Each structure stands twice: as C-alpha cells, then as structure tokens.
C-alpha cells in the first residue's frame, strides 16, 4: 500500500483538517510536558474507576464531538446556502452528512447522557459507585477509542459516505470498496461494547445498590429513566452488534447477508438497523425526559406532578419503541396491512409522551417559577419538542408518509425532537449538575446569552426546513435550485447562530473556571429535591459518609431537611471500601483499537494479533485479585468536616 | 462494595459483590438471548436462499448433529454436577467434573470443525450463498462462544488450584456454569431450528 492510498489526498479542506489535528496533538503533548502533567493524567484520569471522573470524561468527549460534528453541519449549511454552490463536491458532501449524523448520535448524544448518568445516578440513589467500577472504566475507554477510530477516517483511508443509516447494498463491498464503511462498522462496534456494558452496569447499580428506604417508587425520576433506558440498551444493542458484524463479514470475508449476489437481502439491513435504531431513539430521549423532570420540579419549587404516571409513561414508551421500526421505511413496500399496524403503534407513542408533556405543564401550573439557565433550557424544550412530536405523528401516518419520506420535512422533524430533546437536556443537565462536577457554577449571564442564541438559531435553522420538505426538497441533495434559495439561506443563518451559541457556551465554561466563586453549599441551587444535593460540593470520592435512614418520598432531600438529617452523621461513621484505580481498561481498549484499525484496512494477521493480545488482557484481569482499599473513620470525619465547613474543636 | 457476610447463603452468594456479579451476568445472558435471537431471525429469513450452492437437506447428517447434541447435553449435566460438588465443599469433585465438562466441550468443537470442513469440501462455505452465510454465522457464533467458555474454564481451573474454594472463585465457577447452560439452551434451538427443520423442509 502506498502512502497516498493511506492518507486522504487532494482536498484542501482535509489538508486543513490534518494540520489542525497535528497542531492540536502537538499542543497537548507540549502542554502536558511543559507543566509536567503526564503523571497526573495517568494517575488521576486514565486509570480512574471513579464514576464521577468517568462521567466528566464522557462529557468532555461529547463536547469535543459536538464541535467536530457541528463543523460538519456548518459545512453542509454553507454548501446549501446559495444555489449551485461549489464549496463541497458531491462525494465530500456525502461524507460530511454521514459523519455528522453518526457522530451526533453515537459520540455526542450517547456519551453526553451516559456521562450525566455516570455522575448523577449513584448520587441520587445513595450508592458509593457503580456496581462494577472496573467495567465502567472499560465502557468509557471503549467509547473513547471507538470515537477516535471513527474520527480519524476523514484523514486516513477516507470517511464513510452512505449516511448514518449505512444502507445496503450501497454500503456493500461491491459498490463501496475501501476502508470508509469499515471505519463506520468497527468504530461503532467498538463503542457498542461499552454501551452494552454500561447498560448492564447501571441496571445492577440501580436494582441492587439503592440506599435503604429508597424503594423503586421512591427513586428520583432521572434514575427511573436511566433504569428503563438500560433495559432498552440491553435488548436493543445486541441487534446492532449482530447487524454490524454481519455487514463486516460481508465486506471483509465475502458472505452474502446483504449483497445482491448469492440471494442476499439488502433490505434485511434496513430491518436490523431500525430494529435497533428505533429503540435507540428512546435511549437518547428518555434520559432527557428524566433530566427535564428533575429541573422543572426543582425550579418550579414544587413536587413533580404525576410521578407515578411519569414512570409508567416511560415504561410504556420503552415497550412501544420495539414495535415501530418499520415506520422508517414505509415506502419499502411491505404492503398496506403491515404499514397500517406500524402506523398505529407509532401514533400510540404520542399518548404516553403527551401524558408527560401535560405532567410538566401541571407541575408548572400555579408554581412560583424561577428562571436560572437550566430552567430556561427546560421551558424552551416543551413547545419546541411538541412541534417535533406532532410532525412525527404526521410522518407516522403511512399513507401521508409517501409524501414526506426522505424530504427535508423528515430532516426537520428529527432535528426538532433530537435538539430540543437530547441536546437541550444535555446542556440543561450539565449546567444544573455542573457544581457537583467541578465545585463551581457556570456564569448565569453568559449562559443566558448562549441559550437565547442557540434557541433562536435552532428555530431559524430548522423551521424553514419543514416547508422546504413540503416544497419537495429531498434529503441529502448536495446542491439546491434557485426556487429553494430563500428558505435555505435563512436556515443557514440559523445554523451559524447555533454555532455562535455553542461557542458562547464554551466561553462561559472557561470564564466560569476562572471567575466563579468556589465556596458553595452542597445544595447549590438552594431548591434541590433529591439526594445528590445532600453531598458536599465538590463531591468526595466516597460520595456519602453516611446514608439517610428515613426516606418517605422520592424527594429525598426534602425529607432529610424536615428531619434535620445529613449525609454526615458522626455516630454512624464506618470505614468505606473503595476499588483501586487500574490502567487495565485503558490498555485493553487501546489494544482493541489497534486490532480494529488493522481490520479496517483488512490486515488480517495484525487484527488477529490484536485480538489475541486482548484475550491475554482478559486473562490478566481474571487472575487479578485486587481487593481495593478502605477509607478509615478518622479520614472520613476530617474530610467531611472540612468540606462542610464545620469547626474542628469538637473535644 | 460492602462485604457483609451472610452465612445462610451458598458461598458464591455470600458477599454483596458476589450477588451483584451474578445479577449482572443474568442481565448479560438476557443480552445474549437478544443477540442469538437476531441471528436465528436472520437465519430464518435467509432459509432456502442457497443460490447455486447445495441445499441444506443434501448435506445435513442426522448422526453427527445428534452426537453433538448428546455431547453438549452431557457436558451441561457434568457442569451441573460440578456446581453440586462445589456446594458440597468438595474442591476435588468440582475440578474433576469441570475437567470432564472441558473435555466434552473440546470434543463438541472437534465435531463442529469436522462438520464445517466436510460442508466446505461439498461446496457449501460462508461465501456460497445467503443461506450458508446465515448457517455458518449462527452455528459459528455458538462455536466461538463454546471456545471462549473453554478458555475461561481453563483460567478458572488454574485459579481453583491456586486458591481453593472461596467466595470469589465459587462465584466465578457459578457464573461460568450459567454461561455453559445458556450455550446448551442455544444449541437445543440450533439442533431443532437448524438441523431437524433443515433435514425435512
């Protein structure tokens, strides 16, 4: 293989990307060396098994990936801003919309929400860590290396170009030779391992590690949505694993699952993909619902309306999410009967979702609302998401879908649910729980600027796209005609406004890091309702010195305040068992990264060597009997007293 | 995370961490059910799509499939006996029965490899047609699981030799047992769904 086959050549934009990667990598290496931080990086972060630190790393990956996929989005909007633009050629445009979609779903939405779950769920249920902290680290590194593998494709080997749905036979070896699609298949496979492991981990954590008294129906709603999401992950992700593996075998070893030759069935890919893909939609929306529920109740300063119906609505949505997948390809020709059934199941999902919308409104009704940044995101979510939901029901009607299918109407619909749903929730949740992560709040004023820019930009960007779709503009076209110019131009202006909003958000993070006050009470917003706000800020590594004993409702902290209880009762202190940090998860996933990279280029010998090395790592793990260590009572007492600002002259 | 001991329970359930690992593994088995269900569905959809390659009916041999079934069922029985010895507190019995299970697993694999080579010589390989792709990937995935199970069993046998019966080693044996029985269940579906149906339809 020649070097110019290995690296992507001939595109000025991609050369710029290469330079940017080289400069950023060199800067990171320089800064780490200059400030002598290599040891810190290894000991504090790369080897950590602490759920809070792992959560922070998930969120950092998600923010970096928003940047990457956001640049993709702006490139597309620039290309579509004027008729017959020449900014991107058709091939490059195909690659850009593919990486935009794939990264936004797999490496932004998933890690952002899983990062928040990592930080918050153990704190909400009164656990000291995940059930399996080692596996949690493994999950994160699999996501990290999966994301890296997918991301390097645009400079090495060439990016995938068949859309994030990667339909056969277009994605098969005959029509699409070369490493591009392999990057998609193996990058997602690698990160999928971690997602499944996290699903199992969170499920066991929630089912087995709740503090005494926190029964399932006294659990905060975000933890509930995490539990149900984990169920969906456990039953949906294996389907993706199989689908990706079958296409990998098709492409590399010449089998005939999705090929046109050998009586393969290309449409089976669409079925398998969406059998996973539709539940996936709810994997990224249910935790968002949970986050909004927490924030709305907190800043309406009122108990969440209809807690039990909220829980049952989540469960119902999760169940329905497995029986609607055909609505993604009504036009495949499954026939009127099949389409009707899936049309009905699809529209049925609007019922529990509507229940949730009305519950949020009822929570707000006659409450004394305050408007900090997380609440603004949450309030903006309700009407914006409803527009997305209602157009979803329009798409769900099979007969009408023949008009909307694969137009910008669809594009606008799913951005209207994913952005106000998942993205707003991620920002809201990050701002809301930020003090628990970093020990200081984000600047409110900058946060409001970011919010308004992003919200207005969002509607300006996507609302016109409904009408472009109704005017017949097809999805994934790389140039537009003059008749669509005005609306497309408005849309592009909106997209850049959103980009500006995100930059302001990032600026707010940096500004607050320098200037925000550090001395916060544990209940940082003053109106916290759930157990995470009972811990000191920043949260100690063992989370809780002692656990509450008298939990009566799902608003645990409210109960504790009434009883004068805290999570530091000196009489009840006992030594706490902690897991040891280990570099194994990082090393194991790094090896698997190299094995996958070799397989992308179909270097089978190297891939097999990498796989054997991974199995060796599993053996090493099996023989590892590290028991962890204990934090003794004295250390706990001292630490808690310092964190809570209690005087030390107790004798 | 805590190490409360409870003496009324079997050793593998005696610690909180042991209980959580077992619950976690049950959930993992649920995910594996979803994985194999997808493979079975794929196989069923591709059934009969043999293009120019031989039909399943021409190649399947009832004798071999039945022998493999008996070997794997027996190995599941000896695996159960191993757990029984473990509960009785007999390290020796546990190790002997695990060895027998291991040997039966290897024999099963031998038959499967012979079978695959035989089909290949008759012109049915992974590349032959959609049907044979589905067949080899479904049975092959089960075979890979058995192989991993054997490697895992060897690792655990060494640890038993080194450490004897403890809460941790017992938990590992118990979880391996769950895994092995699960593979047996999958095989029963393969035997009926693939071989028996393939021989008559």
Interface residues (C-beta under 8 A of the other chain):
Chain A: X127 X128 X129 X131 X132 X196 X199 X200 X201 X203 X204 X207 X208 X209 X234 X235 X236 X237 X238 X239 X241 X242 X243 X245 X246 X249 X250 X253 X254 X255 X256 X257 X259 X261 X262 X263 X264 X265 X268 X272 X275 X577 X579 X615 X619 X622 X623 X625
Chain B: X1 X2 X3 X16 X19 X20 X21 X23 X24 X27 X28 X30 X31 X32 X34 X35 X38 X39 X42 X45 X46 X49 X50 X51 X126 X127 X128 X129 X130 X131 X133 X134 X136 X137 X151 X152 X155 X156 X158 X159 X163 X168 X172
